[in-house]
Amino acid sequence: MKSAKYLTAYLIPAFCIWGLLSGGALSWATVIFAFGLIPFADQFMPQDTSNLGRTEREDRLSAKVFDWLLYLNLPIVYGIIGLFIYKLNTEVYSTNEFIGQILSVGIVLGTCGINVGHELGHRSNKWDQRISKLLLLPELYQHFFIEHNRGHHKNVATPLDPASARKGELLYTFWFRSLWGSYKSAWALEAESLKRQKLPFWSFHNEMIRFSIQTVIYVAVVFFLCPDWQSALAVLADVCVGILLL
């Protein structure tokens, strides 16, 4: 029962689904919950600074239920994107609803997509790594898998790291610089890895090439499933929200 608190992580996708199904003012339910209720509650809820004991920690690490709770984010992310596309095909949204839905789905992509993809990307087994890459795909951010693990952790808080903000840097300046710098760094890191392994750059050994193909396919599927190009761009706008949240 002590671990039941971790289920609160699913309140954000739950609010998003509620908003998508209900429309109207509830289109903003996820935004209000994430940036209103959570910060407000955080100010008043009791703080727990204790750490787990060794035995309890080992028990938690061996409990597979926590892994499956992470894996659950995969159908949640793709299910919500599918539901959003379905609603775009069957509903006529007001501008207010449209913006609320975009922000809400984007928040899910940032929390359930990038954050969980980041966690699983640190693991060594191939199963977790594949799920990590699938979770990063809807944000068009699969290069994060390479750059974060091989670049950011090596160069963090130095001028070499595009994911470290400079002192006094504006959020949005950092956002754009980090986007381009991280993408460029991922290509360079992959090229360096292939060179060490004596493998050709222009081949399917290059994971950045595979990521690029998967990204193109994903975007093409979104445009195919959406009723018009504005709706497809709305789905892709969620990408910006998710990355900005990161």
Buried (B, 14 or more C-beta within 10 A) or exposed (E): EEEEEEEEBBBBBBBBBBBBEEBEEBBBBBBBBBEEEEEEEEEEEEEEEEEEEEEEEEEEEEEEEEBEBBBBBBEBBBEBBEBBBEBBEEEEBEEEBBBBBBBBBBBBBBBBBBBBBBBBBEBEEEEBBEBBBBBBBBBBBBBBBBBBBBBBEEBEEEEEBBBBBEEEEEEEEBBEBBBEBBBEBBBBBBEEBBEEEEEEEEEEBBBBBBBBEBBEEBBEEBBEBBEEEEBBEBBBBBBBBBBEBB
